[in-house]
Amino acid sequence: MRQRETFADTGVVWSEGGYIFATRNGRPVEPRNVYRSFTWVAAGAGLRVVRLHDARHGCATLLTAAGVAPRVIMEILGHSQISITMDVYTHVVHDTQREAISHMDRLLKRRLPDA
């Protein structure tokens, strides 16, 4: 609604397509332009430029490692089924489990009396 109001003030004809991120007239953003903007922001932040899909994968990986519920990650990524999310990002869950077991192992070794 805010976009429509803003465009109404500028006199630009709004093309309703239901997009959250749209061009100045409401049409879908061209993938090349999205990637161009993405690389510009990444370079400006001093980050290595990666494919957008890799950034998406990285986001999901970080969310999984942070303990965010798989259903929430599924919704953020726009997957239609939880199995898609979990099949792709299960390796992170295994890595997190391995790390947790290592922590437990270290704690137990500290508490065991010397033989």
C-alpha positions as CSV (number, residue, x, y, z in Angstrom):
1,M,0.0,0.0,0.0
2,R,2.9,2.3,0.8
3,Q,4.5,1.6,-2.5
4,R,1.3,2.4,-4.3
5,E,0.9,5.7,-2.4
6,T,4.5,6.6,-3.1
7,F,4.1,5.9,-6.8
8,A,0.8,7.8,-6.9
9,D,2.6,10.8,-5.6
10,T,5.3,10.6,-8.3
11,G,2.8,10.0,-11.2
12,V,4.4,6.6,-12.1
13,V,1.8,4.1,-13.3
14,W,1.9,1.2,-10.8
15,S,1.6,-2.3,-12.2
16,E,0.2,-4.5,-9.5
17,G,1.9,-7.9,-9.5
18,G,2.0,-8.7,-5.8
19,Y,5.8,-8.4,-5.6
20,I,7.4,-7.3,-2.4
21,F,10.5,-6.2,-4.2
22,A,9.6,-4.5,-7.4
23,T,10.9,-1.9,-9.9
24,R,9.7,1.7,-9.7
25,N,6.5,0.8,-11.5
26,G,5.7,-2.5,-9.7
27,R,7.0,-4.9,-12.2
28,P,9.3,-7.8,-11.2
29,V,13.0,-7.0,-10.8
30,E,15.3,-8.4,-13.5
31,P,17.6,-11.1,-12.1
32,R,20.6,-9.4,-13.6
33,N,19.8,-6.2,-11.8
34,V,19.3,-8.0,-8.5
35,Y,22.7,-9.6,-8.9
36,R,24.3,-6.4,-9.9
37,S,23.0,-4.7,-6.8
38,F,24.0,-7.7,-4.6
39,T,27.6,-7.6,-5.9
40,W,27.8,-3.8,-5.4
41,V,26.6,-4.2,-1.8
42,A,28.9,-7.1,-1.1
43,A,32.0,-5.3,-2.6
44,G,31.1,-2.2,-0.6
45,A,31.1,-4.3,2.6
46,G,34.4,-5.9,1.7
47,L,32.8,-9.3,1.3
48,R,33.7,-11.9,-1.3
49,V,31.1,-11.9,-4.0
50,V,29.2,-15.2,-4.3
51,R,26.2,-16.5,-6.3
52,L,22.9,-15.3,-4.9
53,H,21.9,-19.0,-4.4
54,D,25.1,-19.5,-2.3
55,A,24.1,-16.5,-0.2
56,R,20.6,-18.1,0.3
57,H,22.3,-21.4,1.2
58,G,24.6,-19.6,3.6
59,C,21.6,-17.9,5.3
60,A,19.8,-21.2,5.8
61,T,23.0,-22.8,7.1
62,L,23.6,-20.1,9.6
63,L,20.0,-20.2,10.7
64,T,20.2,-24.0,11.2
65,A,23.4,-23.7,13.1
66,A,21.9,-21.1,15.3
67,G,19.1,-23.5,16.3
68,V,16.3,-21.8,14.4
69,A,13.4,-24.3,13.9
70,P,13.4,-26.0,10.5
71,R,9.8,-24.9,9.9
72,V,10.8,-21.2,10.3
73,I,13.7,-21.7,7.9
74,M,11.4,-23.4,5.4
75,E,9.1,-20.4,5.5
76,I,12.0,-17.9,5.1
77,L,13.3,-19.8,2.1
78,G,9.9,-20.3,0.6
79,H,10.1,-24.1,0.4
80,S,6.8,-25.9,-0.1
81,Q,7.8,-28.8,2.1
82,I,9.9,-29.2,5.2
83,S,11.7,-32.2,3.6
84,I,13.2,-30.0,1.0
85,T,14.7,-27.7,3.6
86,M,16.0,-30.6,5.8
87,D,17.3,-32.6,2.9
88,V,19.5,-29.7,1.7
89,Y,20.6,-28.5,5.1
90,T,20.8,-31.7,7.2
91,H,24.6,-31.7,7.1
92,V,24.5,-28.6,9.3
93,V,22.3,-30.4,11.9
94,H,24.8,-33.4,11.9
95,D,27.7,-30.9,12.3
96,T,25.9,-29.3,15.2
97,Q,25.2,-32.6,16.8
98,R,28.8,-33.7,16.4
99,E,29.9,-30.5,18.1
100,A,27.5,-31.0,21.0
101,I,28.7,-34.6,21.5
102,S,32.3,-33.3,21.5
103,H,31.4,-30.8,24.2
104,M,29.8,-33.5,26.3
105,D,32.9,-35.7,25.8
106,R,35.2,-33.0,27.1
107,L,32.9,-32.4,30.1
108,L,32.9,-36.0,31.0
109,K,36.6,-36.4,30.7
110,R,37.1,-33.5,33.1
111,R,34.9,-35.1,35.7
112,L,36.3,-38.7,35.6
113,P,38.7,-39.5,38.4
114,D,42.2,-40.3,37.3
115,A,42.9,-44.0,37.1
